[in-house]
Amino acid sequence: MATESAAASGSPASSGVMDKGLKKGAIGYVSNIVIGVASTAPAYSLAATLGFIVVVKGVGVHAPAVLLVAFLPMLLVASAYKYFNRADPDAGTTFAWTTRTFGPSTGWLNGWAIFLSDVIVMASLADIAAIYTFQLFGFTELGESKVAIIIAAVVWIAIMTWVCYRGIELSARIQQVLLSAEVFILGLFAVVAFVKVYGSHPPSGSIKPSLDWINPFAMNFGDLVVALLLAVFIYWGWDSGVAVNEESEDPAEGPGKAAVVSTILLVVIYVVVSAAAQSFHGVGFLSNEANQEDILKALGTGVLGEPLNKLLIIAVLTSASASTQTTILPTARTTLSMAHWKAVTSLLSRVHKRYLTPTVSTLGFGLLSIAITIALLLLSESVLSDSLTAIGFPICFYYGFTGVACAWYFRRDLRESTHNLLLLGIGPVLGGLMLFGIGGYAAVYYGHAENVESKPILGITLPLWMGIGGMLLGVVIMLVSRPYFREFFSRKTETAPPGLLDQPPPTGPVPARVDL
């Protein structure tokens, strides 16, 4: 078993990917991609967000351009994931990598950011899964009952928690089925919409696509940034395919490549479907307040007709349920890794002897998600809506740090080639800084009460309380934890030795790093 030694002195650190007890070689490259794409919940993300992007001042028909621009930092950060994973395929991903690069405090906070964003989003995903379950079967009254929605949401979380607990292979197989159905339905929707728009009797208000739709320079910069605050959420989650690296057939190569491929697949899906949606009835239809909360449902009957419009309900339902599952997977593995690094309690390091999945980490996150979901659903719909805005802060935090950390960790390789300079240095840093900038702008924008739905608390808006306040809570917990986890917090920073990425992928201990 490879062990992880915490460098408490000035001697060179010798570290490796610890055997955490997870099942080796359980899933393949395709499953890595599927988990990465499914975790973003493409159908749900588009249905719930596209209308709000369109209505941003100055955006209108340029929503596809917003999605293209939002793709850029994601692709650049995905490059950082690819190379970090090649050097150190640890299931803790950003937590492990930023710990090595910037030290234990930064690493711990990045692990917390992953945990925080995942636990907040669970309420929204479970809520959507519950509502669309009732819609699919025609239970209109239940779909409007808060009690029924809460019960169904809890059941969905419990089911997906059990699936994740039961085994990674079962999780991967279910993801393949759910994502296949989702992508097929979205593709059908886009094709039929375009056929009708270009047909002899186009729908009222329809507009034919133009290259200007994907031109970001057609928008005011401030308007573009506001829209990007929403678009970042649409892409979030592709890194889930990397979090299962230790259970993958090719842990050092497959998950990292899958991260890049996932982001490319997502931008294709988003640009095509968003263009089809706004072509069908025009942006006025999408910006209508009655349609904004679920664009696909609003367009369903017009595009596919009865009863095929039910397919779009299925698409959003499978999207939300799949994302619920793929949110549990990476969170459980992040906390599992943190426990093995001795950054949190060892209880979270327990793995099922038969299923070879995290036990306390999976079940504990499921129970916590249920508690948070019940609380948010009981408060109000505006609170639930603002919780999605709040997620953007921890997302920008840990994605941004991953990009910057990549350049610093591999800095001795940057002068070796143009490839290294661009893909290990300039690209990831640029992506990270873009996300930091978006997060900073979001703090200013959502700090104004008129830009959020719920009322401020003590003069501070709810997105800031949940997003930035949640990160500050993490700082407090980390400081309190330091005396109890001295070994972890005594670690030294590390840097990759020159040429590390040129060596064969690690199958045992990762080559020794150098303390700074």
C-alpha positions in Angstrom: 0.0 0.0 0.0 1.3 3.4 -0.9 1.3 5.7 2.1 1.1 9.5 2.4 3.7 11.1 4.7 3.1 14.5 6.0 6.3 16.5 5.8 6.6 18.1 9.2 10.2 19.0 8.9 12.3 20.6 6.2 13.2 17.3 4.5 11.9 16.5 1.0 8.4 15.3 0.9 7.8 11.7 -0.3 4.2 11.3 -1.2 1.9 8.9 -3.1 -1.7 8.2 -3.9 -3.0 6.3 -0.8 -4.9 3.1 -1.2 -8.3 4.2 0.2 -9.9 0.9 -0.3 -12.0 1.9 -3.3 -12.5 -0.6 -6.1 -9.7 -0.4 -8.7 -10.5 -0.5 -12.4 -14.3 -0.6 -11.8 -15.3 1.9 -14.5 -13.9 2.9 -17.9 -13.2 6.0 -19.8 -16.8 6.3 -21.2 -18.2 6.2 -17.7 -15.8 9.0 -16.6 -17.2 11.2 -19.4 -20.8 10.2 -18.6 -20.4 11.0 -14.9 -18.8 14.4 -15.8 -21.6 15.4 -18.2 -24.4 14.0 -16.2 -23.3 15.8 -13.1 -23.9 19.2 -14.8 -27.6 18.2 -15.4 -27.7 19.7 -18.9 -31.5 19.6 -19.4 -32.3 20.9 -15.9 -29.6 23.6 -16.2 -30.9 24.8 -19.5 -34.5 24.7 -18.5 -33.9 26.6 -15.3 -31.3 29.1 -16.4 -31.6 29.9 -20.2 -34.6 32.3 -19.7 -32.8 34.3 -17.0 -29.7 34.6 -19.2 -31.8 35.9 -22.1 -33.5 38.5 -20.0 -30.2 40.0 -18.8 -30.0 43.5 -20.2 -28.1 43.5 -23.5 -28.1 39.7 -24.0 -31.2 38.7 -25.9 -30.3 36.6 -28.9 -26.7 36.4 -27.8 -27.4 33.8 -25.1 -25.4 31.2 -27.1 -22.4 33.6 -27.0 -22.7 33.8 -23.3 -22.5 30.0 -23.1 -19.5 30.0 -25.4 -17.6 32.6 -23.2 -18.5 30.7 -20.0 -17.0 27.6 -21.6 -13.6 29.1 -22.0 -12.5 29.3 -18.3 -14.0 25.8 -17.8 -11.9 24.4 -20.6 -8.8 26.1 -19.3 -9.4 24.8 -15.8 -10.2 21.3 -17.2 -6.7 21.3 -18.6 -5.4 21.9 -15.1 -7.4 18.9 -13.9 -6.0 16.8 -16.7 -2.4 17.4 -15.8 -2.9 17.4 -12.1 -4.7 14.1 -12.4 -1.9 12.6 -14.5 0.7 13.5 -11.8 -1.5 12.7 -8.8 -4.7 10.7 -9.4 -6.1 11.3 -5.9 -9.9 11.1 -5.4 -9.6 14.3 -3.4 -8.8 16.2 -6.6 -8.6 19.9 -5.8 -8.3 19.3 -2.1 -5.2 17.1 -2.6 -3.6 19.2 -5.3 -4.0 22.6 -3.6 -2.7 21.1 -0.4 0.5 20.0 -2.1 0.8 23.4 -3.9 -0.3 26.0 -1.5 -0.3 24.2 1.8 -2.8 22.5 4.1 -4.9 25.6 5.0 -5.6 26.4 1.3 -6.2 22.7 0.5 -8.6 22.3 3.4 -10.7 25.3 2.3 -10.8 24.0 -1.2 -12.1 20.7 0.1 -14.7 22.6 2.1 -15.7 24.6 -1.1 -16.5 21.3 -2.9 -18.5 20.1 0.1 -20.3 23.4 0.5 -21.4 23.8 -3.1 -22.5 20.2 -3.3 -24.6 20.2 -0.2 -26.3 23.5 -1.2 -27.3 22.3 -4.7 -28.8 19.0 -3.4 -32.0 20.9 -2.3 -32.6 22.3 -5.7 -31.9 19.0 -7.5 -34.2 17.0 -5.2 -36.9 19.6 -5.5 -36.9 19.5 -9.3 -36.8 15.7 -9.3 -39.8 15.6 -7.0 -41.8 18.2 -9.0 -41.1 16.5 -12.3 -42.0 13.1 -11.0 -45.5 14.4 -10.1 -45.8 16.2 -13.5 -44.8 13.1 -15.4 -47.6 11.0 -13.9 -50.1 13.8 -13.9 -50.3 14.3 -10.2 -50.9 18.1 -10.4 -52.1 18.6 -6.9 -49.2 16.8 -5.4 -46.8 18.8 -7.5 -48.2 22.0 -5.8 -48.1 20.5 -2.3 -45.0 21.5 -0.2 -45.4 18.5 2.0 -45.6 16.1 -1.0 -42.6 17.7 -2.6 -40.5 17.5 0.5 -41.4 13.8 1.0 -40.6 13.0 -2.7 -37.4 15.0 -2.5 -36.3 13.1 0.5 -37.1 9.8 -1.2 -35.0 10.8 -4.3 -32.0 11.7 -2.1 -32.4 8.4 -0.2 -32.6 6.4 -3.4 -29.5 8.0 -5.0 -27.6 7.8 -1.8 -28.3 4.0 -1.7 -27.2 3.7 -5.3 -23.9 5.4 -4.5 -23.4 3.3 -1.4 -24.2 0.1 -3.3 -21.3 0.3 -5.7 -19.6 2.4 -8.3 -20.5 0.0 -11.2 -24.2 0.3 -10.4 -23.8 4.1 -10.2 -22.1 4.2 -13.6 -24.6 2.0 -15.3 -27.5 4.1 -14.1 -25.8 7.2 -15.2 -25.3 5.8 -18.7 -29.0 5.1 -19.0 -30.2 8.4 -17.6 -27.7 10.5 -19.6 -28.5 8.7 -22.9 -32.2 9.4 -22.5 -31.5 13.0 -21.6 -29.2 13.7 -24.5 -31.4 11.9 -27.0 -34.4 14.0 -26.0 -32.5 17.3 -26.1 -31.2 16.3 -29.6 -34.7 15.5 -30.7 -36.0 18.8 -29.4 -33.3 20.8 -31.2 -33.7 19.0 -34.5 -37.5 19.3 -34.6 -37.3 23.0 -33.5 -34.9 23.8 -36.3 -36.9 21.8 -38.9 -40.1 23.8 -38.0 -38.3 27.1 -38.0 -37.0 26.5 -41.5 -40.2 24.9 -42.7 -42.9 26.4 -44.9 -45.0 27.4 -41.9 -42.6 28.6 -39.2 -44.0 29.2 -35.7 -45.1 32.7 -34.7 -42.2 34.9 -33.5 -39.6 32.4 -34.8 -36.2 33.7 -35.9 -33.6 31.9 -38.0 -30.2 31.5 -36.4 -27.4 33.9 -37.1 -23.6 33.9 -36.6 -24.1 37.1 -34.6 -25.7 35.0 -31.9 -22.3 33.6 -30.9 -20.5 36.9 -31.1 -19.7 38.0 -27.5 -18.5 41.4 -28.7 -22.0 42.3 -29.6 -22.8 42.7 -25.9 -21.8 45.3 -23.4 -19.0 43.9 -21.1 -20.9 44.6 -17.9 -24.0 42.8 -19.3 -21.9 39.9 -20.4 -20.3 39.5 -16.9 -23.8 39.5 -15.3 -24.9 36.8 -17.7 -21.7 34.8 -17.0 -22.7 34.6 -13.3 -25.6 32.4 -14.4 -23.7 30.5 -17.1 -21.0 29.4 -14.7 -23.6 27.3 -12.8 -24.7 25.6 -16.0 -21.2 24.2 -16.6 -20.4 23.3 -13.0 -20.0 19.6 -12.2 -17.8 18.2 -15.1 -15.1 17.5 -12.5 -17.1 14.7 -11.0 -15.7 12.3 -13.5 -12.2 13.0 -12.1 -13.3 12.4 -8.5 -13.8 8.7 -9.4 -10.3 8.4 -10.7 -9.1 5.9 -8.2 -11.9 3.6 -9.3 -11.2 4.0 -13.0 -9.4 1.6 -15.4 -6.8 4.2 -16.3 -6.7 6.5 -13.2 -3.9 8.8 -14.3 -5.0 9.4 -17.9 -8.7 8.6 -18.4 -10.4 10.8 -15.9 -8.3 13.9 -16.8 -9.0 13.5 -20.5 -12.7 12.9 -19.7 -12.8 16.3 -17.9 -11.7 18.1 -21.1 -14.0 16.0 -23.3 -16.9 16.6 -20.9 -16.6 20.4 -21.2 -16.5 20.2 -25.0 -19.6 18.0 -25.1 -21.4 20.4 -22.8 -20.7 23.5 -24.9 -22.0 21.7 -28.0 -25.2 20.7 -26.2 -25.7 24.1 -24.7 -25.1 26.2 -27.8 -27.2 24.0 -30.0 -30.2 23.6 -27.7 -30.2 27.3 -26.6 -30.1 28.4 -30.3 -33.0 26.0 -31.1 -35.0 27.2 -28.1 -34.7 30.9 -29.0 -35.2 30.2 -32.7 -38.6 28.6 -32.2 -40.6 31.6 -30.7 -38.0 34.3 -30.4 -36.4 35.7 -27.2 -39.6 37.5 -26.2 -41.1 34.1 -25.5 -38.1 33.0 -23.4 -37.9 36.3 -21.4 -41.6 36.1 -20.5 -41.8 35.7 -16.7 -44.3 32.8 -17.0 -41.8 30.8 -19.1 -38.5 31.6 -17.5 -38.5 29.0 -14.8 -38.8 26.1 -17.3 -38.0 27.0 -20.9 -38.1 23.4 -22.1 -41.6 22.8 -20.6 -42.9 26.1 -22.1 -41.7 25.1 -25.5 -42.5 21.4 -25.3 -46.0 21.4 -26.7 -45.1 23.7 -29.6 -42.0 21.8 -30.6 -42.9 18.2 -30.0 -46.6 18.3 -29.7 -48.8 15.9 -27.6 -47.9 13.4 -26.1 -44.2 13.7 -27.1 -43.9 16.9 -25.0 -43.8 14.5 -22.0 -40.3 13.6 -23.2 -39.0 17.0 -22.0 -40.4 16.3 -18.6 -38.5 13.0 -18.6 -35.4 14.8 -19.8 -35.4 17.3 -16.9 -36.4 14.5 -14.4 -33.5 12.2 -15.5 -31.2 15.2 -15.5 -32.0 16.3 -12.0 -32.0 12.7 -10.6 -28.7 11.9 -12.4 -27.1 15.0 -11.0 -28.3 14.2 -7.5 -26.4 10.9 -7.8 -23.3 12.4 -9.3 -23.2 15.1 -6.6 -23.1 12.5 -3.9 -20.3 10.6 -5.6 -17.6 13.3 -5.7 -18.4 14.7 -2.3 -18.1 11.4 -0.6 -14.7 10.8 -2.3 -13.5 14.3 -1.4 -14.3 13.8 2.3 -12.9 10.2 2.1 -9.6 11.7 0.8 -9.5 14.4 3.4 -9.9 11.7 6.1 -7.0 9.7 4.7 -4.9 12.8 4.6 -5.8 13.2 8.3 -7.5 16.6 7.6 -10.8 15.5 9.1 -12.1 12.7 11.4 -11.0 9.1 10.5 -14.7 8.1 10.6 -15.0 9.4 7.1 -12.3 7.1 5.8 -14.4 4.0 6.2 -15.1 1.9 3.1 -17.6 -1.0 2.7 -15.8 -4.3 2.7 -18.0 -5.7 0.0 -19.1 -2.7 -2.1 -15.8 -0.9 -1.8 -17.5 2.5 -1.5 -17.3 5.1 1.2 -19.8 4.3 3.9 -19.8 7.2 6.4 -18.9 9.7 3.8 -21.8 8.6 1.5 -24.5 8.0 4.1 -23.5 11.0 6.1 -23.7 13.3 3.1 -27.0 11.9 2.2 -28.5 12.5 5.6 -27.1 16.0 5.7 -28.5 16.7 2.3 -31.9 15.6 3.4 -31.7 17.9 6.4 -30.7 20.9 4.3 -33.3 20.1 1.7 -36.1 20.0 4.2 -35.0 23.3 5.7 -34.7 25.2 2.4 -37.9 23.8 1.0 -39.7 24.8 4.2 -38.4 28.4 4.0 -39.5 29.6 0.6 -39.1 29.3 -3.2 -37.1 32.5 -3.2 -34.6 31.1 -0.7 -34.2 28.0 -2.9 -33.6 30.2 -5.9 -31.1 32.3 -4.2 -29.3 29.2 -2.9 -28.4 28.4 -6.6 -26.9 31.9 -6.9 -24.9 31.3 -3.7 -23.3 28.1 -5.2 -21.3 30.3 -7.6 -19.0 31.6 -4.9 -17.5 28.2 -3.8 -17.5 27.0 -7.4 -15.4 30.0 -8.6 -13.2 29.5 -5.5 -12.1 25.9 -6.0 -12.1 25.9 -9.8 -10.1 29.1 -9.7 -7.6 27.8 -7.2 -7.1 24.6 -9.3 -6.2 26.7 -12.3 -3.7 28.9 -10.5 -2.2 25.9 -8.5 -1.5 24.0 -11.8 0.9 26.7 -13.0 2.6 27.1 -9.6 3.0 23.3 -9.0 4.4 22.6 -12.5 6.3 25.9 -12.8 9.7 24.1 -13.3 8.3 22.6 -16.5 6.8 25.8 -18.0 10.0 26.8 -19.9 10.5 23.4 -21.4 8.1 23.9 -24.3 5.3 26.2 -25.7 2.9 23.3 -25.0 3.8 23.4 -21.3 3.7 27.2 -21.1 0.2 27.3 -22.6 -1.5 24.3 -21.1 0.2 24.1 -17.7 0.8 27.8 -17.1 -1.0 30.6 -19.0 -4.2 28.7 -19.8 -5.0 27.4 -16.3 -4.0 30.7 -14.7 -6.2 32.7 -17.1 -9.1 30.3 -16.5 -8.6 30.6 -12.7 -8.4 34.4 -12.8 -11.5 34.7 -15.0 -13.4 32.6 -12.4 -12.0 34.7 -9.5 -13.1 37.8 -11.4 -16.6 36.4 -12.0 -16.9 35.5 -8.3 -15.8 39.0 -7.2 -18.2 40.7 -9.6 -20.9 38.4 -8.3 -20.3 39.5 -4.7 -20.9 43.1 -5.8 -23.8 42.4 -8.0 -25.7 40.1 -5.6 -24.9 42.3 -2.7 -27.6 44.6 -3.9 -31.1 43.6 -2.7 -32.8 44.4 -6.0 -30.8 41.6 -7.7 -32.0 38.8 -5.5 -35.5 37.4 -4.8 -35.4 37.0 -1.0 -35.2 39.8 1.5 -31.8 40.7 3.1 -31.0 39.5 6.6 -29.2 42.1 8.7 -28.7 44.1 5.5 -26.9 41.3 3.7 -28.4 39.3 0.9 -29.0 35.6 1.1 -26.6 34.6 -1.7 -23.8 36.4 0.3 -24.9 34.7 3.5 -24.9 31.2 2.0 -22.0 31.6 -0.5 -19.4 33.9 1.1 -20.8 33.3 4.6 -20.5 29.5 4.0 -16.9 29.9 3.0 -16.1 32.0 6.1 -17.8 29.3 8.2 -15.3 26.9 6.6 -12.4 29.2 7.7 -13.7 29.0 11.3 -14.1 25.3 11.2 -10.6 24.9 9.8 -9.1 27.1 12.6 -10.9 25.1 15.2 -9.7 21.9 13.6 -6.0 22.7 13.5 -5.1 21.5 17.1 -6.9 18.2 16.4 -5.2 17.5 13.1 -1.7 18.8 13.7 -0.1 16.2 11.4 -2.0 17.4 8.4 -1.7 21.1 9.1 2.1 20.7 9.6 2.6 19.6 6.0 5.0 21.5 3.8 4.2 22.8 0.3 5.5 20.9 -2.6 6.4 21.3 -6.3 6.5 18.8 -9.1 10.1 17.7 -10.0 11.0 18.7 -13.6 9.8 16.1 -16.2 7.2 14.5 -13.9 4.6 14.5 -16.6 7.0 13.0 -19.1 7.3 9.8 -17.0 4.9 6.9 -17.4 1.6 7.3 -15.5 2.1 6.4 -11.8 0.9 3.0 -10.7 2.3 3.2 -7.2 3.7 6.0 -5.1 3.9 9.4 -6.8 7.5 10.5 -7.4 9.0 12.6 -4.7 8.3 16.3 -4.7 10.4 19.1 -3.4 9.5 21.2 -0.4 9.6 24.9 -0.7 
